[in-house]
């Protein structure tokens, strides 16, 4: 945890629970660094027990296949020997879940420490998945990350009651400033008044790590310091606008290519109308392309 900014207490809580074989739910809104913390903890957990990393719990069939693949990759024997064989031998999620419970049970009977199943995103958890997760938790420590609203979903209380709960709050002022210093150095940010710039980032982000990174990466230093109307979601919108502009680029290139092909096909065939259409298309592409991209980004 030495190179990770903040979250030392929360990280220790997760490690202590997992080391004792207890499941854990890590709760925080988006942008608070749940997945980043799990990624930071994974090497430490792997020194304590076999640690199996799974991206998300839904769709459940994919979760079960990812868990089986992680077990196979770790050298744990599963029925069918390999992933295709396991899938063929276990049709349907119920059979797949039962098979994996037996694999975990067999692994524990060798005297091994309870493995850790890290789930980066358990937001899609549903009531039908709870029995399988409870069965997994009998033989493994399941560590999952969710948003607060997922905790309140109906029919999941049996699972949450089975887990230790660790909440992630905003970083304190010192931790947030350290993160700002780290990110401004990483992205080579230069401002006329770096002190004012960093204070503005801290004020807008309110200790949320994801907001700090979005502000540093996607908002100009001038806008941050001089624009008093920038809200805490401004950087997220800026990032989305940039993504829309990038997504439009291939479309414009395809249209420009079609215009060029039309022009030269018309020239080759001696069809003046096609040749002129291609020429007009190229002219429109050159004139309208930059304007369209700018329009998409600024909307």
Helices and strands as residue ranges (DSSP letters): H 8-19, E 24-27, H 34-48, E 51-56, H 60-73, H 83-89, H 93-109, E 115-121, G 127-129, H 130-137, E 140-146, H 148-151, H 157-162, E 164-167, H 173-186, H 194-205, H 209-218, H 221-226, H 234-269, H 272-298
